Amino acid sequence: MAKRVLILSASVGSGHGTAGAALERAFRDIPGVEADHKDALALASGLLRTTYSGVYFPMARIAPWLMELGYQAQHRPFATEPALPLWDRLNAAPLARLIRTFQPDITVCTHYMPANMVGHLLARGQIATSLAIATTDYDFHGSWFCQHFSRYFVALESTRAYCCALGLPAQRVV
């Protein structure tokens, strides 16, 4: 029986989707693996898509200081975890259905929004999957933190050290 791998990205900029597509190609090259890559925002409400993709870049261009305040507010690990799943559940029910229907053995997320959704479904016992989070941002802000993860893949050793200093198990942050 093939291992099922679901890769979830978000069409915010190009990095998350590009990473997701590369992961899908790599997994498909492994015998006995069935891989599928989905854009989580394509399965979300227009409101959620606009919030994630339509607001971020204009805000970064017009008011970078406001973006910095937002990142600082999110920087406390797990501080936003209860609120994000509620917001995402209300606006991304089709994503949750896709995850439950696909029944992945492994889920790899390249954006924090689907990672938090998968973490929420894991916490509620609605799915059984190993959650790997491949961060695509050099600045590891609080939204990336998800309590129900199997592995984090980070770009910088300093990010790994930061995660470990916060109590994440070193063997699960690479």
N, C-alpha and C positions, 0 to 999 in steps of 0.2 A: 504494500500500500504506500502510495506516494506521500511524502511530507508536504503539508500545505503551508505555504508562506504567503502572508498578506503584507504588502508594503503600503503604508499610508503616508502621503505627503500632503502639502497644502499649497495651492497656487498663490503664494505670497512671494513676489519676486521670482527669481528663476532657480535659486539654489536648492530649495526643498524638493521641487519636482525633478530637477536634474539628478539629484542624489537618489531619489526614489527610482527613477528609470534605470540608473546604473546598477542599483541593487537588484532590480528585477532581472536585468540581463545576466548578472553574476549568478543569481540563484537558479535561473533557467539552465545554466550550463552544468549544473550539478545533477547527475543521474538520480532519479527517484524523487525529484523535488518539483512540485507544481507551484509556481509563483504567479502572483497577480499584483499589479500596482494600481492604486486608486488615488485620485485627488479627493481628499476628504471634503474640501470646500465645494466641489462639484455636486456633492450629495447634500449640501446644507441649504438652509433657507437663504433667500436673497439678502435678508438683513445680516445674517452671519457673514456671508461672502463680502458684503460691502464693508462691514466692520473690520474684517481681517485684511482684505486686499484693497479696498477702496479708500480707506482712511489712513493706513500706515504710511504710504509713500508721500501723499500730500502733506500729512502732519510732519513727517521728518524734514520735508523741504521748507515748509512755512514756519513751523514752530519746533525746532529741534530741542529747545529747552523744555517744552512740554513733554516731548517723548522721553527725555531724560528723567523727568519727574515720574512718569509712568513706570519706567524701568526700575527706578529706585523703590517705588511702592511695591513692585512685584518681586524685589530682590530677596525678600525674606522667604526662604525655602518653605514650601507647603502652605504658605499663608493664603494663597488664593485657591487652593485645591478644592475646598467645598463649593465655592461659588462657580468656578469654571465648569465643572460637570453639569450643574443645574442650567447654566446658560447654554452650554453645548447640547444638553439633552433636549432642551426646548427647541433648538434650531437645527439639530443634526440627527433627528430620529432615523432618517434613512441610512445614515452611516452606521448607527448602532444595529439596525436590521441587517445590513450587509455583513458586518463582523460576525453576528450570531449565525447567519446563514452560511457563510463561507467556512466557519469552524476551523480557523487556522491553528496549526500546531505552533507556529511562530508568527508573531506580528512584529514588524519593524516599522517604526515611525520616524519620519524625518522632520516633523513639526510637532510642537507641544500640544496643539489642539486635539489631534487624533490620539496622541499618547495619553492624554487625560481621559478621553472617552474610553479607551481600552482599559485603563486603570480602574475607571469607575465600574465597567462591566465585570472585570475580574473581582473587584471588592464585593460585588453583589452576587457573585457565583453564577453569573449568566453566561460566562464563557470560560474555557480552559485553554490558555495559550501562554507561551513564553513571550514576554514583552521586551523587545530590544529597542532602545531609543538611540538613534544616531543623530547627534546634535549637528546642526549645520551653521550655528552661530558661534563666533569666537567668544562673545560675551555670554556667559552662561547665566541667564537671569532666572528668577524664581519660577516662572511659568514652566520651565523645562522639568522641574521636579515632580516626580510621580512616585508615590509610595509603592505601588505594585509593579515593580519592574524586575526583570531578570538580568539585564545588562545595559549599561550605558556605554556608548562609543563617543568619545570626546576628541577634539582636535588638538588640544594643547595639554602638556604635562601639568601646567599651572592650573588648568581647569580640573584635571583629575585630583590634584592635591587639594584644591578647594572643596570638591565633592567629598573626599575622604575626611577632611577636617570637619565637615558638617555631619559626619557619622555614616555616610554611605559605605558599605563594605568594599574595601579596596579591590578584592578579587572580582567584583562585579562592575568596576569602572575601568575601562581600558581605552 
